[in-house]
Structure formats: structure tokens, C-alpha cells
Amino acid sequence: MTSAENNLMDKIVSLCKRRGFVFPGSDIYGGLANSWDYGPLGVELKNNLRDWWWQRFVRSRDDMVGIDAAILMNPRVWEASGHVAGFNDIMVDCKACKARHRADHLIEHVYPDMKVEGASPKELNDIIKNTDIPCPNCGAKKKFTEARKFNLLFTTTIGSVEKEDATAVFLRGEIAQAMFVNFKNVVNVSRKRLPFGIASIGKAFRNEITPGNFIYRTLEFDLMEFEYFIREAEWQRWFQYWLDEQRAWLFELGFEATHIREREHGPEELSHYSKRTVDIEYHTPFGWKEMFGLAYRTDFDLKSHTKQSGTELAYTDPEGGETFVPHVIEPTFGLTRLLLMLLLEAYKEDGDRVYLKLHPKIAPYTAAVFPLLANKPQLVEKARAIYDDLRKHFMVAWDERGNIGKRYYSQDEIGTPYCITVDFQSLEDDTVTIRDRDTAKHERVKIEALRALLAEKLA
């Protein structure tokens, strides 16, 4: 990273902790590596992103239904999916400081243009041995162990006494498998016809060594995705359709086209279930990084679960009577990493003013309400009445501390799109000023029109 890029990340991390977006996990006990808690503003931003996604991709469509599945599943699910055997990262240890690193990340940190994800342990070993890649922790060179595979699934147990009657289970490494094992249930109750999708939002867990880029890659994270079931002959059309839809939502969120790109996975990178995968990447301060993924999973999962469970997971065309196993397109949206990239995209500086240019739909607060002066009871009373009315319909902040300019700047910094101020004219004609975050311009509006105006801004 350049000094400017480092500076941006430092500003984002500082802003997140100082204003209550993201806190280090278990902070009073010294924290836990790559564990983060979402504060009052962070949880609102995250939930607003989640709700927009659900409305856009699930509720507003006739071809989509949702499920909310358990984190713990029968261990045989992960055997059938290939995760027990093939869900691995390749790691090396530094002999000098004992730190463990993911081998491909170690290489790409020093050589950003060298894409080695999916390379074999031998190939990674050769690159590390033939270069002067230092340990990021202690700086030692040529002190790494041989690269070897580590399974990423977290293991826990169900049972009263460990090692006696306990049953080993896994924390899910992805949320997709529940949508596959519930395929028959969903078809039976929803009577959806192909093509259709099953959507889910939830936490996934990966026991991986992470590079420490704030909340980009963590041990537990939130995913939003759906499995879209299709006929095999139509996979290319639907693949392009969902790629276009993923990009379209990014533009709706406010991302600049020059900050995102598509990257096709090479044959050596493809997961065991995928015939084609494309990542939509964002240009972060630490390089181009995956934000969304799109995979053509063929019929691998449904056939594998049919074989392992003995339950037929096929689809019968209600018109022609044809029975077959559908193929699957899988769009994946990482919610927690999207939140980070959205903050990076939204962060703006205008002289000494810092503001987050967040879409009004996802900003933690839709508006803030102020009395011009906190020591004038008639102003406070009228402003409080407006606040009490608006908060029944929107997430609204109240602030009467300090001078009005500082209050504006404070709301700008957390992305509040509109600030409503009650002044002395408000007492005469029932109007208020409403200030736009992005332009810092004011307009005067009737108090009775505020609710409709804010609703229009959120549409």
C-alpha cells in the first residue's frame, strides 16, 4: 500500500471505532485476532444493506424464495459437499517467530500482480524459496517451513462428555449447502417452476489465517447468496444475467465503475464444484479484492447429496413430465466485506469536513433533528415534536450539543443524509431548514411535508 492508501485505511478504522461502526472483539481482554463487533451505527448500516439485498433479490421477484437454516448440520452434509476432503488452505510457518501464514497471500502481498490462488503446495514452495519474501510478522527471509494443507472447517462437539459420547460436527464453511439439502422441501411447499432460486442470509465460519485487513477477511462473516436452479442448456444465459444484476446493484449502492472489475478464475483456481467462476473485485487500498462471486456449480451438489443421503433431489417438469437434476448458478454477496468496501467508497473529505456519501437507504440515520439553540425551550419543544413524529417512520438522530456547525459535521461523518433544524422562523410559519449532506446546501420546507419528503428520498 502507498502512504495515502495506508492513511485511508487508518482513517476508516479510526472512524469506525470512534463513532461506533465497528469495535475490536473482546476488546477489554486484549481482543481476539480477526474478531470484530458491530456497534450501534455498524449494525444499522449492516442491517440496511441486508434488507435492501433481500428486498431487491428475493421479495420483489416471483422466482425467488428464502430460507433461514441452522448453522450446525449433520456432518455427512460436509462429506457429501467435498468440504471435509477438499476445503483447504495452504499454509507455511515462519521458523523464526512461529507465525503462520497463508502461502498464496504471502506471495501476493509482495507481488500483487501475481495470482497464485489455486496453485499446488509444490508450486508455492518453489516461488517462496526462489524469492526473498519476508515474514510479515518478523521480517525474516528464507525461514519458512514447507507449504502444507490445512482444513478450514471449524470442528465442535455435541454431547455431554468429550471423547466419550460426543459427536463431532462442523460450523458451516458456507451457507449454500442448506439450500441444496432443502431443495426437495422447498419445491414441495412452494411449487416453484424452473428457473427459480432459494436465498439465504447467515453466518459462515472459516478457520483460516487472515492478513489483517480490518473486516475484509475474518473467522466468522455474513453471507447473502442464493442458488438459482436452471436447465443445463440455459446456464450461460443465466450466468450473464446474474453477473449483470450483481454489477447493477453495486451502481445502485453508489460505487464508481472505475473502482470495480470482473476477474475470471483460471482452471487451477476453480473450486471442485465449479465449471465457471467470476469474481467482482473492488480496488481497495490493499489491492484488487473480491467483493462478490458468481459460480456455475453445475449439478454437482444435488447429485452428491442424492448419492450420499439416498434421497432423490430431482425436479419434475409439471407440464412435460420430464424428471432431471437441475443445474445451479450461485451469486454470492459477502455482507461484511461489502460493508468495508462501501465505507472505503463513501469516505470523502471536503476541506476540514469529512462525510460518508452513503445512499439514504443504507445510512444508519435517515435524518437528524436539531433545535438551533439548546437554551431556547420553545425551539427545543418544537424540534422534539418533529423528532418524535419522524422516528415512528425513520431512523432519526437527536442532537442539541454544541453549536449548529459542529452538529452538522458530526452527522456528516457518520453519513446522515439530511439535517433538519428548527429556528426562530419555524415558530412563525411552521417551516424548517433541511440540509443536504453531500452539497451542504439548505432549503426551507413545511414541517407537514417532512415525512413525505424523506420517504421520497428513500424511494
N, C-alpha and C positions, 0 to 999 in steps of 0.2 A: 504494500500500500504506500502511496505517496503521503507526504506530511499532511496535505489538505484532506485526503481521504481518511487518514487516521483521525484527524481533527473532527471530521463529520461524525465518525463512529463514536468518538468520545463525547461529542455534544448530544447525540441521540441517547447514549447510555445514561449520561448525567441527567438529561431532561426526564427520561423515563423513571428514574428513581426519585428525583426531586419533586416531580409533580404527580407521582402515583400511577404511572402506567405499568411499570414492571419493577419488582423488587428481587434481590437475590434470595433464593430459597433458604430457609433455616438460618437467616442472617445472624441472629443473636448467638448462634452456636458456631459461627465461623463459616456457615454456608455448606453447600454440597455441590461439587463440581457439576456444571451444566444443568442445574436445577433452578427454576425461576417461578416466582409467584406473580400473578397479575393483580395489581392494585385497583382502587376504585375507578380510575379512568381507563385502565387497561382492560378490565373486564367488560366495561361498556363498549369500548371500541371492538373488542374481540366478538362480543355477542352481536353487535350491529353488523359486522362482517358476516358472521354465521347466518343471521336472519335474512340478510339480503340474498346470500347464496341460496338458502332454502326456498325463498320466495321465487327467485328467478329460475332456478333449475328444477324445482320439484313442484311447488304448489301451483305455479302458473301454467303448468304443462299437463296435457291429458295422458301423456305416455310415460309418466313417472310416478312411483310410489316410494314411500320411505319406511325404514325400519330402525329400531334402536336396539342393538344386540348386546349381549353380555361380553365383558372383557375376557373372562375365563371360559374356555371351550374344552370339549373333550380332546385330549392330547392327540387322538387319531386324526383330527382335522389337520393338524400341522404336519403330520406324517404324510397324509394324502396330498397336501398342497406343495410338498417339497421343501418346506422351511426347515424341518429338522435336519435334513441331509444337505441342503444347499444354500441356507440363508447365512452366509458367512462374510466377514471382512478379513482382509489380510493384514496382519499386524507385525510390527518389529518393536523390539525393546532396545533402549539405549543402555549399553553396558556400564556407562559412566555414572548416570544418575538414576537408572532403573525406570525412567519414564517410558510409557507405552504409546506408540503412535500408529495410526492407520497408514500403511505404506503408500497408497496412492495419494493421500492428502499430503504426506511428507514431501513427495516429489513435486506435486502440483503447486505447493506453496512456494517452492524455489523456482520452478519452471511453469508459470501459469498457462502457457500455450501448449504444454504437453499433456494430452488427455490420456491417462493410463488406467482409468476405471475399467475393470473387467480383465485387466492383464493378469497373467498367472503369477504365482509366487516366484517362480524362477525368473520371469521377465522383470519383475520388480526388484528382485535381488540384484540382478545384473546392472540395472540403472543406478541403484543406490551404491553399489560397490565401485562403479566406474565414474562416480561424480564425487564432489566434495560437499554433499548435502549435510548441513549441520543439524544437530539435535535442537529443536526449537526451545527446549527447556534449559539445556546447559551449554549449548554451543559446540559440543564435542563432535568431531568428524571421524568417519570410518570406525565407529564404535557400536554399530547396530548388529543385533542378532539376525539370524536367518529369518526371512519372512515366512509366516505360517498362518493358517486359517483359524478364526475364532467364530463360533456360532453366536448370532446376535439375539437370540430369543432369551428373555428373562425366564428363569425357572423358579417356581414356588411349589408349595405342597398343600394338599388338602388332607386333613387327618389330625387326630389328637396327639399322636406321639411320632415324632420324626424318626424315620428309618424302620419303624415297626409296621404300623398300619397306614402310613401316609401315602397319598397318591401324588405323583409329580404332575404338575400342569404348567402351562406357559402363559405369560402375559402376551397378548396378541401383538405380533410384529407388524401387522397391517389390519385394516378393518374390512377388507374385501371378502374374506372367507365366510363371514356370517351371511353375506348376501348370496353366496353360492349355496351354502348348505340350507338356506331358507327358500331357495328358488321354487321348489315344489309347493311349499306352503303359500307363498305369495301368489303364484299362478292360480292356485285353487280358490283363494279368497277374493282376489282382485279381478280375475277373469280378463286380465290384460292380454292383448294380442301383439305379436311381434310387429314392429320393433317396440320394445319398452325397456324401462330402466328401473333398477332398485337402488335407492340412495340411502346414505348413512353418514352421520357425523359422530366422531368419537375419538377417544384417546388411543394411541398406539405406543408401543414401548420397544426400544432397541438398545441392547447392551453394547454400545459402541464407544470407541474413543472419539471424542469430538474436538474440533480445532479451536473452540473457544470464541467463536464469532457471535457473542451475545446469544440471542434466542434462535439463531438460524438453525442450528442442529443440536438437539437436546435428547436426553434419555427418554423423556416422555413428551409427546406432542399431539396436537389435534389435527385430524384429517377430515376433509369433506370430499366425498367421492361417490360415484355411482357406477354400477355395472350395467351397461346398455346391451341388451340381448338382441341379436340380429341373425339374419340368414348369412351364411358364409359368403355367398356371391356378392353381398352388398357391403362388405367390410370396408373397402376403400372409400366409398361414398360417405359412409357414416364416420369414418376416421377423419376425413377432411372437414365434415360438418362440425364435429365436436372441437377440432382444433380451432376452427373459425370462431366458435362460441366462446372458447376459453379466452382467446385474444379480445373478443368483443367486450367481455366483462371487464378485462383489465383497462380498456379505454374508458368504459363507463365509470370505473373507480377513479380515473384521473391520471393513469400512467401515460408518460410520453412514449411514442412509438420508437424513438431512438434509444430508449433505455431497456427495451426488451428484444429478444431474438429467439428464434427456434433452432434447436440443435438435435439433429438426427443421431440416434445411437448406432454405433457400428456393430457388426456381428459379434465382436468379442465382448461388448457391453450388455447385450440383451439378456434380460432375466430368463430363467429356464422356461417360463410360461409364455414369453412374448415373441411374436413374429415381427412386430414393428413397434418402436417406441420413439417418441419425440418429447423433448423437454422444452418448455418455455422458460427461458432464463432471464434474469434481471441483472443489470450491471451494477453490482454493489461495490462499496469501497474495497472489498477483498476479492474482487474479480467477478466474472460472469457465473452466476449460481442459479441452480434450478429453483423455480418458483412453482410451476405446475408441471404435471407429467401426463402423457397420453399414451396408452399401451393397447395394442391389439393382442388380447390374451387367447385368441382362437377359442377352441372348445376344451382346452386343457383342464381347467378347474372342474367343470361339470362332469367330464368323463372320469377324472381322477376320483372325485367323491362318489360317483356311481360305483366305480370298481371297489373302492375301499369300504364303503358303507353297505353295499348291496341294495341300495335304494335307487331306482331309476330316476334320473334327473333329466328327463326329456320333455319336449314340447310337442303337443299335437295340434296341428292346424285345424281350427273348428270348421273351416269351410271345405278344404280338400281332404281332411283326414290324415294327412301325412304326419308321421312322427319322426322327430330328429332332435339331435342335441344342438342347441343354438350356439353361435359364436358370440364373443364379447368384446366390446370396446370399453376401455376403462379410463375416463378422465379423473385425475387426482388433483386435488387442491390442498396444499399444506396451509392450514389456517394460521398456525403460529409463525411460520416463516413469512407468510403473506403480510401479517401484521408488521413485522420488522421492515419489510421492503416498502410497505405503504408509508411508514414513518420516514424512511430514507427519501422517498419520492416527495413527500408532503413538506418536508422541512425547508423553510425559506427564511432568508434574512433580508431586511429592508432597513439599512442603516442600523440603528440600535434596536429595531423592532424584530422579534423572532415570531414567526407564526407557522402553524401547521395547516397547509392547504388541503384539508380533508373534505371529501364530499359531505354535504349536510346530512345525508342518510346515515353515515357511519360515525360522524363526530360524537364524542362522548356526551356533550351537551349540544342541543339544538340552538339554544339561546341562553343569554344571561340577562338578568333584570337588575337595574340599579336605581336607587334614588340619587339625584345629582349631588345632594348634600345629606350626609347621615345625621346631622344635628337639626334637621328640619322635620318635625313629626308629620306634617301634612304631606311632604314628599315621600317619606318612608311609608306612611299608611297607604297612599295610592299605589306606590310601586309594589308593596306587599300584596295588595289585592290583585294586581296583574299577575304577579308571580304565582299566587295560589290558584288562579284560574288556568294559567298556561300549563302548570306542572301536572294537571289532570290529563293532559293530552300529549305532552312532550317532556323530554328530559331537559330541565331548565335549572340553571345555577342562580344563586342569590349572592350578591356581594355588595357590602356597604363600607368596606375598609379602604382607608387611604383616599387619595384624590382620584378623580374620574379617569385621568390618563393612565395611571398605574393599573386601574381595574381593566381598562381596555387591553393593555399589554399583557396582563396576566391571562385573560381569556384568549387572546391571540395565540399565546404559547401552547395552549392545550387544544387549539383547533376549533374553538366555539365560533360558528359562522356568523352569528348575529348578536349584537348587544343592544338592549332596549333601555333607554334612560328616561326617567321621569324628571322633568324640570318644572320651573315655575309656570311656563306656558301650559303645561299639562293640566295644571289646576284651573286654568281659564277655559280651555277648549277641548279637553279630553283627547289630546294628541300626545305622542311621544316621538323621540328620535330613535331610529333603528340604524345601527352602524354595521356596514358590511366588513367582514374580516379581511378579505383579500384586497379591497380597494381603499379601506379605511374611510369611505365616504358615508355621509349621513343622509337620511331622508326622513321626512316627517309624515307620520301615518296616524290614522284614528285608532284609538285603543280597541274599539269594537272590531276593527279589521285585522288585528294581530293574529288571531288564531287561523283565519283563512289564509293570511299571507305566509305564515310559517308552513302550513300544510302544503301550499303551492310550491314552496321552495324544496320540500322533501319529495315531491312527486317525481 
